Amino acid sequence: MKAFVHPANEHDKWGGQALLLGMDLSLWPRVRKLFVDWGYRGLREVARGLGLELEVVARPYAGAGRTTPLPARAERRTARPS
């Protein structure tokens, strides 16, 4: 496995591209498919050039607006004493 930590002000696409291009795929000959989140969707061509398939598995803000507030009793239990 390999990780690449890039600056927060750098788009995921560019960090992912550096990671893919720096990988030695001969170490993982059976890897053929990459599962990525929405931020890496621009890497399809890079992955294809390496003989890999890229599948985006999440959409941005999935589930946004579907939150349920805690019951008042639970809020009291988790509040700090004053």
MMTF fields as JSON, N, C-alpha, C and O atoms, coordinates in Angstrom:
{
  "mmtfVersion": "1.0.0",
  "mmtfProducer": "UNKNOWN",
  "numBonds": 327,
  "numAtoms": 328,
  "numGroups": 82,
  "numChains": 1,
  "numModels": 1,
  "chainsPerModel": [1],
  "groupsPerChain": [82],
  "chainIdList": ["A"],
  "bondAtomList": [4, 2, 8, 6, 12, 10, 16, 14, 20, 18, 24, 22, 28, 26, 32, 30, 36, 34, 40, 38, 44, 42, 48, 46, 52, 50, 56, 54, 60, 58, 64, 62, 68, 66, 72, 70, 76, 74, 80, 78, 84, 82, 88, 86, 92, 90, 96, 94, 100, 98, 104, 102, 108, 106, 112, 110, 116, 114, 120, 118, 124, 122, 128, 126, 132, 130, 136, 134, 140, 138, 144, 142, 148, 146, 152, 150, 156, 154, 160, 158, 164, 162, 168, 166, 172, 170, 176, 174, 180, 178, 184, 182, 188, 186, 192, 190, 196, 194, 200, 198, 204, 202, 208, 206, 212, 210, 216, 214, 220, 218, 224, 222, 228, 226, 232, 230, 236, 234, 240, 238, 244, 242, 248, 246, 252, 250, 256, 254, 260, 258, 264, 262, 268, 266, 272, 270, 276, 274, 280, 278, 284, 282, 288, 286, 292, 290, 296, 294, 300, 298, 304, 302, 308, 306, 312, 310, 316, 314, 320, 318, 324, 322],
  "bondOrderList": [1, 1, 1, 1, 1, 1, 1, 1, 1, 1, 1, 1, 1, 1, 1, 1, 1, 1, 1, 1, 1, 1, 1, 1, 1, 1, 1, 1, 1, 1, 1, 1, 1, 1, 1, 1, 1, 1, 1, 1, 1, 1, 1, 1, 1, 1, 1, 1, 1, 1, 1, 1, 1, 1, 1, 1, 1, 1, 1, 1, 1, 1, 1, 1, 1, 1, 1, 1, 1, 1, 1, 1, 1, 1, 1, 1, 1, 1, 1, 1, 1],
  "groupList": [{"groupName": "MET", "atomNameList": ["N", "CA", "C", "O"], "elementList": ["N", "C", "C", "O"], "formalChargeList": [0, 0, 0, 0], "bondAtomList": [1, 0, 2, 1, 3, 2], "bondOrderList": [1, 1, 2], "singleLetterCode": "M", "chemCompType": "L-PEPTIDE LINKING"}, {"groupName": "LYS", "atomNameList": ["N", "CA", "C", "O"], "elementList": ["N", "C", "C", "O"], "formalChargeList": [0, 0, 0, 0], "bondAtomList": [1, 0, 2, 1, 3, 2], "bondOrderList": [1, 1, 2], "singleLetterCode": "K", "chemCompType": "L-PEPTIDE LINKING"}, {"groupName": "ALA", "atomNameList": ["N", "CA", "C", "O"], "elementList": ["N", "C", "C", "O"], "formalChargeList": [0, 0, 0, 0], "bondAtomList": [1, 0, 2, 1, 3, 2], "bondOrderList": [1, 1, 2], "singleLetterCode": "A", "chemCompType": "L-PEPTIDE LINKING"}, {"groupName": "PHE", "atomNameList": ["N", "CA", "C", "O"], "elementList": ["N", "C", "C", "O"], "formalChargeList": [0, 0, 0, 0], "bondAtomList": [1, 0, 2, 1, 3, 2], "bondOrderList": [1, 1, 2], "singleLetterCode": "F", "chemCompType": "L-PEPTIDE LINKING"}, {"groupName": "VAL", "atomNameList": ["N", "CA", "C", "O"], "elementList": ["N", "C", "C", "O"], "formalChargeList": [0, 0, 0, 0], "bondAtomList": [1, 0, 2, 1, 3, 2], "bondOrderList": [1, 1, 2], "singleLetterCode": "V", "chemCompType": "L-PEPTIDE LINKING"}, {"groupName": "HIS", "atomNameList": ["N", "CA", "C", "O"], "elementList": ["N", "C", "C", "O"], "formalChargeList": [0, 0, 0, 0], "bondAtomList": [1, 0, 2, 1, 3, 2], "bondOrderList": [1, 1, 2], "singleLetterCode": "H", "chemCompType": "L-PEPTIDE LINKING"}, {"groupName": "PRO", "atomNameList": ["N", "CA", "C", "O"], "elementList": ["N", "C", "C", "O"], "formalChargeList": [0, 0, 0, 0], "bondAtomList": [1, 0, 2, 1, 3, 2], "bondOrderList": [1, 1, 2], "singleLetterCode": "P", "chemCompType": "L-PEPTIDE LINKING"}, {"groupName": "ASN", "atomNameList": ["N", "CA", "C", "O"], "elementList": ["N", "C", "C", "O"], "formalChargeList": [0, 0, 0, 0], "bondAtomList": [1, 0, 2, 1, 3, 2], "bondOrderList": [1, 1, 2], "singleLetterCode": "N", "chemCompType": "L-PEPTIDE LINKING"}, {"groupName": "GLU", "atomNameList": ["N", "CA", "C", "O"], "elementList": ["N", "C", "C", "O"], "formalChargeList": [0, 0, 0, 0], "bondAtomList": [1, 0, 2, 1, 3, 2], "bondOrderList": [1, 1, 2], "singleLetterCode": "E", "chemCompType": "L-PEPTIDE LINKING"}, {"groupName": "ASP", "atomNameList": ["N", "CA", "C", "O"], "elementList": ["N", "C", "C", "O"], "formalChargeList": [0, 0, 0, 0], "bondAtomList": [1, 0, 2, 1, 3, 2], "bondOrderList": [1, 1, 2], "singleLetterCode": "D", "chemCompType": "L-PEPTIDE LINKING"}, {"groupName": "TRP", "atomNameList": ["N", "CA", "C", "O"], "elementList": ["N", "C", "C", "O"], "formalChargeList": [0, 0, 0, 0], "bondAtomList": [1, 0, 2, 1, 3, 2], "bondOrderList": [1, 1, 2], "singleLetterCode": "W", "chemCompType": "L-PEPTIDE LINKING"}, {"groupName": "GLY", "atomNameList": ["N", "CA", "C", "O"], "elementList": ["N", "C", "C", "O"], "formalChargeList": [0, 0, 0, 0], "bondAtomList": [1, 0, 2, 1, 3, 2], "bondOrderList": [1, 1, 2], "singleLetterCode": "G", "chemCompType": "PEPTIDE LINKING"}, {"groupName": "GLN", "atomNameList": ["N", "CA", "C", "O"], "elementList": ["N", "C", "C", "O"], "formalChargeList": [0, 0, 0, 0], "bondAtomList": [1, 0, 2, 1, 3, 2], "bondOrderList": [1, 1, 2], "singleLetterCode": "Q", "chemCompType": "L-PEPTIDE LINKING"}, {"groupName": "LEU", "atomNameList": ["N", "CA", "C", "O"], "elementList": ["N", "C", "C", "O"], "formalChargeList": [0, 0, 0, 0], "bondAtomList": [1, 0, 2, 1, 3, 2], "bondOrderList": [1, 1, 2], "singleLetterCode": "L", "chemCompType": "L-PEPTIDE LINKING"}, {"groupName": "SER", "atomNameList": ["N", "CA", "C", "O"], "elementList": ["N", "C", "C", "O"], "formalChargeList": [0, 0, 0, 0], "bondAtomList": [1, 0, 2, 1, 3, 2], "bondOrderList": [1, 1, 2], "singleLetterCode": "S", "chemCompType": "L-PEPTIDE LINKING"}, {"groupName": "ARG", "atomNameList": ["N", "CA", "C", "O"], "elementList": ["N", "C", "C", "O"], "formalChargeList": [0, 0, 0, 0], "bondAtomList": [1, 0, 2, 1, 3, 2], "bondOrderList": [1, 1, 2], "singleLetterCode": "R", "chemCompType": "L-PEPTIDE LINKING"}, {"groupName": "TYR", "atomNameList": ["N", "CA", "C", "O"], "elementList": ["N", "C", "C", "O"], "formalChargeList": [0, 0, 0, 0], "bondAtomList": [1, 0, 2, 1, 3, 2], "bondOrderList": [1, 1, 2], "singleLetterCode": "Y", "chemCompType": "L-PEPTIDE LINKING"}, {"groupName": "THR", "atomNameList": ["N", "CA", "C", "O"], "elementList": ["N", "C", "C", "O"], "formalChargeList": [0, 0, 0, 0], "bondAtomList": [1, 0, 2, 1, 3, 2], "bondOrderList": [1, 1, 2], "singleLetterCode": "T", "chemCompType": "L-PEPTIDE LINKING"}],
  "groupTypeList": [0, 1, 2, 3, 4, 5, 6, 2, 7, 8, 5, 9, 1, 10, 11, 11, 12, 2, 13, 13, 13, 11, 0, 9, 13, 14, 13, 10, 6, 15, 4, 15, 1, 13, 3, 4, 9, 10, 11, 16, 15, 11, 13, 15, 8, 4, 2, 15, 11, 13, 11, 13, 8, 13, 8, 4, 4, 2, 15, 6, 16, 2, 11, 2, 11, 15, 17, 17, 6, 13, 6, 2, 15, 2, 8, 15, 15, 17, 2, 15, 6, 14],
  "groupIdList": [1, 2, 3, 4, 5, 6, 7, 8, 9, 10, 11, 12, 13, 14, 15, 16, 17, 18, 19, 20, 21, 22, 23, 24, 25, 26, 27, 28, 29, 30, 31, 32, 33, 34, 35, 36, 37, 38, 39, 40, 41, 42, 43, 44, 45, 46, 47, 48, 49, 50, 51, 52, 53, 54, 55, 56, 57, 58, 59, 60, 61, 62, 63, 64, 65, 66, 67, 68, 69, 70, 71, 72, 73, 74, 75, 76, 77, 78, 79, 80, 81, 82],
  "secStructList": [7, 7, 7, 7, 7, 7, 7, 6, 6, 1, 7, 2, 2, 2, 2, 2, 2, 2, 2, 2, 2, 6, 7, 7, 4, 4, 4, 7, 6, 6, 7, 7, 3, 3, 3, 3, 7, 4, 4, 4, 4, 4, 4, 2, 2, 2, 2, 2, 2, 6, 6, 7, 3, 3, 3, 3, 7, 7, 7, 6, 6, 6, 6, 6, 6, 7, 7, 7, 7, 7, 7, 2, 2, 2, 2, 2, 2, 2, 1, 7, 7, 7],
  "xCoordList": [0.842, 0.0, 0.886, 2.042, 0.298, 1.046, 0.115, -1.07, 0.641, -0.137, 0.632, 1.862, -0.111, 0.49, -0.292, -1.486, 0.359, -0.283, 0.105, 1.284, -0.9, -0.631, -1.214, -2.065, -0.782, -1.279, -2.795, -3.376, -3.421, -4.873, -5.329, -6.472, -4.456, -4.865, -4.631, -4.777, -4.275, -4.076, -5.275, -5.69, -5.826, -7.005, -6.677, -5.56, -7.665, -7.485, -7.009, -6.236, -7.483, -7.099, -5.585, -5.007, -4.939, -3.485, -2.72, -1.7, -3.194, -2.559, -2.712, -1.778, -3.895, -4.141, -3.31, -2.847, -3.126, -2.303, -0.861, -0.228, -0.335, 1.033, 1.154, 2.165, 0.129, 0.145, 0.137, 0.949, -0.769, -0.86, 0.403, 0.894, 0.918, 2.101, 3.357, 4.33, 3.347, 4.501, 4.433, 5.356, 3.342, 3.179, 3.916, 3.991, 4.45, 5.044, 3.997, 3.914, 3.211, 2.106, 2.567, 1.759, 3.844, 4.338, 4.302, 4.333, 4.236, 4.134, 2.734, 2.56, 1.737, 0.346, -0.221, -1.053, 0.205, -0.208, -1.701, -2.233, -2.383, -3.803, -4.721, -5.925, -4.187, -5.017, -5.398, -4.537, -6.694, -7.193, -8.249, -8.58, -8.787, -9.875, -9.613, -9.207, -9.852, -9.699, -11.067, -11.819, -11.39, -12.623, -12.257, -11.476, -12.815, -12.443, -13.684, -14.788, -13.492, -14.607, -14.652, -13.815, -15.632, -15.94, -14.751, -14.605, -13.905, -12.789, -11.768, -11.005, -11.746, -10.756, -11.335, -10.69, -12.537, -13.196, -12.44, -12.614, -11.607, -10.848, -9.658, -8.916, -9.456, -8.303, -8.595, -7.763, -9.748, -10.115, -9.086, -8.694, -8.651, -7.702, -6.332, -5.698, -5.886, -4.6, -4.685, -3.779, -5.784, -5.956, -6.037, -5.434, -6.778, -6.91, -5.556, -5.264, -4.731, -3.397, -2.509, -1.561, -2.809, -2.056, -2.697, -2.219, -3.786, -4.47, -5.39, -5.687, -5.85, -6.726, -8.094, -8.231, -9.105, -10.458, -10.719, -10.345, -11.354, -11.629, -13.134, -13.864, -13.605, -15.036, -15.265, -14.697, -16.1, -16.462, -17.587, -18.626, -17.386, -18.358, -19.189, -20.102, -18.91, -19.695, -19.926, -19.11, -21.035, -21.33, -21.106, -21.188, -20.828, -20.604, -21.868, -22.973, -21.696, -22.786, -23.891, -25.063, -23.523, -24.523, -25.172, -24.482, -26.461, -27.187, -27.358, -27.933, -26.879, -27.028, -28.506, -29.288, -28.866, -30.257, -31.114, -32.312, -30.535, -31.304, -30.93, -31.067, -30.468, -30.07, -31.281, -32.252, -31.218, -32.282, -31.74, -30.718, -32.41, -31.908, -32.009, -32.885, -31.107, -31.141, -32.341, -32.745, -32.907, -33.983, -33.431, -32.242, -34.272, -33.845, -33.179, -32.215, -33.67, -33.109, -31.662, -30.817, -31.358, -29.994, -29.079, -27.911, -29.587, -28.785, -28.389, -27.268, -29.311, -28.992, -27.916, -27.072, -27.932, -26.941, -25.552, -24.572, -25.435, -24.124, -23.616, -22.475, -24.446, -24.017, -23.055, -23.162, -22.123, -21.181, -21.839, -22.67, -21.484, -22.018, -21.452, -20.307, -22.256, -21.769, -21.09, -20.627],
  "yCoordList": [-1.176, 0.0, 1.237, 1.209, 2.325, 3.561, 4.723, 4.684, 5.734, 6.933, 8.155, 8.162, 9.166, 10.424, 11.538, 11.697, 12.302, 13.414, 14.687, 15.018, 15.392, 16.634, 17.813, 17.617, 19.025, 20.201, 20.352, 19.936, 20.947, 21.126, 22.045, 21.952, 22.926, 23.842, 23.246, 23.944, 21.984, 21.294, 20.387, 19.639, 20.45, 19.657, 18.166, 17.752, 17.371, 15.92, 15.301, 14.343, 15.864, 15.311, 15.33, 14.355, 16.432, 16.539, 15.664, 15.077, 15.568, 14.669, 13.22, 12.428, 12.87, 11.504, 11.162, 10.032, 12.143, 11.91, 11.631, 10.73, 12.386, 12.144, 10.756, 10.076, 10.34, 9.007, 7.914, 6.99, 8.015, 6.985, 6.897, 5.804, 8.031, 8.015, 7.574, 7.156, 7.662, 7.231, 5.787, 5.298, 5.099, 3.708, 2.738, 2.928, 1.707, 0.609, -0.507, -1.329, -0.528, -1.479, -2.929, -3.848, -3.142, -4.531, -5.178, -6.403, -4.363, -4.915, -5.451, -6.3, -4.968, -5.397, -5.794, -5.072, -6.913, -7.289, -7.592, -7.557, -7.889, -8.239, -7.028, -7.147, -5.879, -4.68, -4.19, -3.896, -4.107, -3.643, -2.559, -1.885, -2.381, -1.434, -0.589, -1.104, 0.723, 1.644, 2.196, 2.638, 2.176, 2.763, 4.09, 4.123, 5.176, 6.507, 7.32, 6.996, 8.388, 9.282, 10.364, 10.392, 11.247, 12.235, 13.119, 13.495, 13.459, 14.363, 13.836, 14.611, 12.526, 11.916, 11.521, 10.798, 11.985, 11.569, 12.015, 11.42, 13.045, 13.531, 12.672, 13.01, 11.575, 10.712, 9.547, 8.653, 9.55, 8.418, 8.178, 7.038, 9.24, 9.087, 8.602, 7.766, 9.124, 8.68, 7.198, 6.431, 6.79, 5.385, 4.506, 3.434, 4.964, 4.191, 4.009, 2.941, 5.054, 4.959, 3.955, 3.433, 3.681, 2.684, 1.3, 0.356, 1.191, -0.094, -0.384, -1.546, 0.651, 0.493, 1.079, 2.015, 0.511, 1.049, 1.869, 1.457, 3.018, 3.893, 3.984, 4.338, 3.668, 3.751, 4.732, 4.583, 5.738, 6.716, 6.119, 5.744, 6.028, 5.338, 6.259, 5.785, 7.542, 8.447, 9.761, 10.191, 10.387, 11.703, 12.739, 12.409, 13.98, 14.991, 15.234, 15.258, 15.407, 15.733, 14.697, 15.032, 13.441, 12.374, 12.37, 12.27, 12.475, 12.471, 13.846, 13.972, 14.879, 16.234, 16.578, 16.273, 17.204, 17.594, 16.51, 16.71, 15.375, 14.254, 13.973, 12.844, 14.978, 14.771, 14.832, 15.533, 14.106, 14.083, 14.65, 14.175, 15.671, 16.231, 15.22, 14.355, 15.34, 14.477, 14.839, 16.001, 13.853, 14.174, 15.052, 14.98, 15.866, 16.791, 16.048, 16.551, 14.87, 14.098, 13.717, 13.796, 13.311, 12.942, 14.157, 14.036, 15.322, 16.53, 16.87, 17.313, 16.66, 16.955, 16.018, 16.433, 14.758, 13.804, 14.122, 13.847, 14.687, 14.929, 16.345, 16.671, 17.177, 18.558, 18.562, 17.737, 19.499, 19.633, 20.345, 21.23, 19.974, 20.694, 22.109, 22.339, 23.053, 24.451, 24.769, 25.893],
  "zCoordList": [0.0, 0.0, 0.0, 0.422, -0.491, -0.569, -0.247, -0.577, 0.384, 0.703, 0.23, 0.178, -0.107, -0.522, 0.149, -0.105, 0.995, 1.688, 0.96, 0.842, 0.477, -0.247, 0.516, 1.384, 0.215, 0.929, 0.784, -0.219, 1.786, 1.772, 0.648, 0.201, 0.188, -0.878, -2.27, -3.274, -2.335, -3.602, -3.86, -2.975, -5.055, -5.388, -5.334, -5.644, -4.937, -4.829, -6.143, -6.15, -7.245, -8.546, -8.73, -9.211, -8.352, -8.553, -7.566, -7.927, -6.332, -5.371, -5.778, -5.647, -6.275, -6.742, -7.963, -8.117, -8.827, -10.017, -9.609, -10.16, -8.655, -8.181, -7.563, -7.744, -6.838, -6.223, -7.294, -7.242, -8.255, -9.29, -10.134, -10.418, -10.525, -11.384, -10.644, -11.272, -9.321, -8.541, -8.08, -7.429, -8.412, -7.964, -8.873, -10.087, -8.265, -9.026, -9.074, -8.161, -10.132, -10.225, -10.356, -10.217, -10.62, -10.681, -9.291, -9.179, -8.236, -6.881, -6.603, -5.728, -7.335, -7.165, -8.522, -9.071, -9.068, -10.422, -10.559, -11.668, -9.455, -9.527, -9.389, -9.615, -9.028, -8.885, -10.273, -11.103, -10.508, -11.799, -11.657, -12.633, -10.441, -10.251, -9.013, -7.971, -9.139, -8.023, -7.643, -8.512, -6.377, -5.877, -5.224, -4.273, -5.729, -5.252, -4.915, -5.353, -4.126, -3.862, -4.94, -5.842, -4.835, -5.866, -6.226, -7.389, -5.271, -5.528, -6.52, -7.097, -6.723, -7.613, -8.966, -9.725, -9.277, -10.515, -11.761, -12.825, -11.655, -12.805, -13.166, -14.089, -12.47, -12.713, -13.652, -13.807, -14.268, -15.138, -16.237, -16.485, -16.889, -18.004, -17.511, -18.155, -16.38, -15.813, -15.474, -15.8, -14.811, -14.441, -15.692, -15.748, -16.678, -17.909, -18.584, -19.121, -18.557, -19.145, -18.43, -19.018, -17.163, -16.395, -16.456, -15.827, -17.22, -17.337, -16.17, -15.893, -15.48, -14.322, -14.615, -15.402, -13.967, -14.054, -12.798, -11.7, -12.948, -11.815, -11.615, -12.541, -10.411, -10.11, -8.972, -7.89, -9.221, -8.203, -7.376, -7.919, -6.051, -5.201, -4.322, -3.647, -4.303, -3.455, -4.172, -4.987, -3.864, -4.4, -3.313, -2.13, -3.679, -2.654, -1.845, -2.387, -0.584, 0.338, 0.343, 0.517, 0.152, 0.193, 1.578, 2.592, 1.612, 2.872, 3.473, 4.554, 2.811, 3.343, 3.433, 2.532, 4.512, 4.702, 5.3, 5.496, 5.594, 6.141, 7.597, 8.068, 8.295, 9.683, 10.595, 10.31, 11.672, 12.662, 13.961, 14.456, 14.536, 15.787, 16.928, 16.931, 17.885, 19.065, 19.926, 19.98, 20.595, 21.537, 22.662, 22.974, 23.265, 24.312, 25.463, 26.04, 25.804, 26.908, 26.612, 27.504, 25.395, 25.03, 25.064, 25.436, 24.685, 24.733, 26.164, 26.418, 27.093, 28.506, 29.032, 29.826, 28.602, 29.083, 28.572, 29.265, 27.392, 26.833, 27.123, 26.796, 27.727, 28.027, 29.212, 30.119, 29.188, 30.3, 31.474, 31.269, 32.696, 33.861, 33.915, 33.527, 34.395, 34.44, 35.752, 35.95]
}
